[in-house]
Amino acid sequence: MEKNQIDDINAQILKLRTALPIWGVEANDLVELARNAERAAIHVDERTMQRMRGLIETTTGWHNTLLYWEEQDAAPALSADIRVIRGSLDAMRAEVAAAAAKFTS
């Protein structure tokens, strides 16, 4: 990898590290809303479903970007960072997708 590419990736990773806790809170809120709606036997409102879809789309986009970066023969430390962040995004995305799936069928 070229130095400018590595610098760009590092800058993007810093942004992701800032966004991950925010997305995590959003994911927790959305999953809890879905569980509450399920317990109350009501439908999740469209606004909540849009929030779920938006979070899934955002995390999927970043997942694909991280996967691409991982395939670029990054240094071991950078590659480890990428895998850890991707794993966090995958877990978050899976939780939200599972909650959303209960209401889309």
C-alpha positions in Angstrom: 0.0 0.0 0.0 1.1 3.5 -0.7 1.7 6.0 2.2 -1.1 8.4 1.0 -3.5 5.4 0.8 -2.6 4.3 4.3 -2.9 7.9 5.6 -6.4 8.1 4.1 -7.4 4.8 5.6 -6.2 5.8 9.0 -8.1 9.1 8.8 -11.3 7.1 7.8 -10.7 4.6 10.7 -10.5 7.5 13.1 -13.9 8.7 11.9 -15.3 5.2 12.2 -14.0 4.9 15.8 -15.9 8.1 16.6 -19.1 6.9 14.8 -19.2 3.3 16.2 -20.4 4.2 19.7 -23.1 6.5 18.3 -24.2 3.7 15.9 -24.1 1.3 18.8 -26.5 3.4 20.8 -28.8 3.8 17.8 -28.7 0.0 17.2 -29.5 -0.7 20.9 -32.4 1.8 20.8 -33.8 0.3 17.6 -33.6 -3.3 18.8 -35.3 -2.3 22.1 -38.1 -0.5 20.2 -38.6 -3.6 18.1 -38.7 -5.9 21.1 -41.1 -3.7 22.9 -43.4 -3.6 19.9 -43.2 -7.4 19.6 -44.1 -7.8 23.3 -47.0 -5.4 22.9 -48.1 -7.2 19.7 -48.0 -4.0 17.7 -46.2 -3.0 14.5 -43.1 -0.9 14.5 -43.9 2.5 13.0 -42.5 3.4 9.6 -40.1 6.0 11.1 -38.4 3.3 13.2 -38.2 1.0 10.2 -36.6 3.8 8.2 -34.0 4.3 11.0 -33.3 0.6 10.9 -32.9 0.4 7.2 -30.7 3.5 7.3 -28.4 2.1 9.9 -28.2 -1.3 8.1 -27.3 0.5 4.8 -24.7 2.7 6.5 -23.0 -0.2 8.3 -23.2 -2.4 5.2 -21.4 0.3 3.1 -18.7 0.7 5.7 -18.4 -3.1 6.0 -17.8 -3.3 2.2 -15.2 -0.5 2.4 -13.4 -2.2 5.3 -13.4 -5.5 3.4 -11.9 -3.8 0.4 -9.2 -2.2 2.6 -8.5 -5.6 4.2 -7.8 -7.1 0.8 -5.2 -4.4 -0.1 -2.4 -6.1 1.8 -2.3 -3.7 4.7 0.3 -3.9 7.5 -0.6 -6.4 10.2 -1.6 -3.7 12.8 -3.8 -1.9 10.3 -5.3 -5.1 9.1 -6.1 -6.1 12.7 -7.8 -2.7 13.2 -9.9 -3.2 10.1 -11.0 -6.7 11.2 -12.0 -5.5 14.7 -14.0 -2.6 13.4 -15.6 -4.8 10.7 -16.6 -7.4 13.3 -18.2 -4.7 15.4 -20.2 -3.4 12.4 -21.2 -6.9 11.5 -22.5 -7.6 15.0 -24.5 -4.4 15.1 -25.9 -4.9 11.6 -27.0 -8.5 12.5 -28.8 -7.3 15.6 -30.7 -4.6 13.8 -31.4 -6.8 10.8 -32.8 -9.6 13.0 -35.1 -7.1 14.8 -36.2 -5.5 11.6 -36.9 -9.0 10.0 -39.6 -9.7 12.6 -41.6 -6.8 11.2 -41.0 -7.0 7.5 -42.5 -10.4 6.8 
